[in-house]
Amino acid sequence: MACAAVAVLGVAGVVLRLTRQDGTEAASTARRTTASSATPGSTTATSTRPVSTTVVPRAADPVVALAQQYDGRYVGTFTNTTFATMGPASLELRIDPATKNMAIDADFDGDLFGGGAKQGRRISGTVALGDPNRSVTTQTKAFGPVTGKIDPSLAVVLTAAEVPDDKVKAFTLTGRLRSDRTGFDAVYTVTFKDGKTADGTIALSCDPQGTRGSEVTTICAFSRGR
């Protein structure tokens, strides 16, 4: 795997712990908390949010510039494989070249955890691309405090260890860049308060309508031009 690809994979993830299938902290956190404070049912995974018309400049930091390729919106579905439930899902991934932060918003509409609770949920996180080993915690309504960081294997991890739910204790989401570079595939684990767990998968593809102007050609812009 080329060095550039490895660098990108270390920062590309969503929502997520991101590894490729084929070979401001305080200020940012405050901003992310505001964006994540909606009630669980107030957003749906298929809704389209406004896209900035301002062209995003290329980051001076080469690692951040590589990560900018993945800036965009991705839509698809989630499946709770343990409880056989599913619903729409979306991922908003934005790279800020000035702060070197990656902002993540992932929305799910349906019974994500399993067990019958169907509602809209958003998990949000921030990853400091300038210092990928540092953990950044974002406060969210549906998942409680969410910690985002890049681990030693160049994977991005979002962990919610204190989910404010009657039955659910923790939630972890991991993801992989598709080999054809058109989106992300992910897996997640739900840990219940009784010690049981549930597993799920997420499949997300580029939504061209969520592509914003950038000096870096994104994979979603490339997909739109096909």
Buried (B, 14 or more C-beta within 10 A) or exposed (E): EEEEBEBBBBBBBBBBBBBBEEEBBEEBBEBBBEBBBBEBEEBBBEEEEEBEEEEBEEBEEEBBBBBBBBBBBBBBBBBBBBBEBBBBBBBBBBBBBEBBBBBBBBBBBBBBBBBEBEBBBBBBBBBBBBEBEEBBBBBBBBBBBBBBBBEEEBBBBBBBBEBEBEBBBBBBBBBBBBEEBBBBBBBBBBBBEEEEEBBBBBBBBBBBEBBBEBEBEBBBBBBBEE
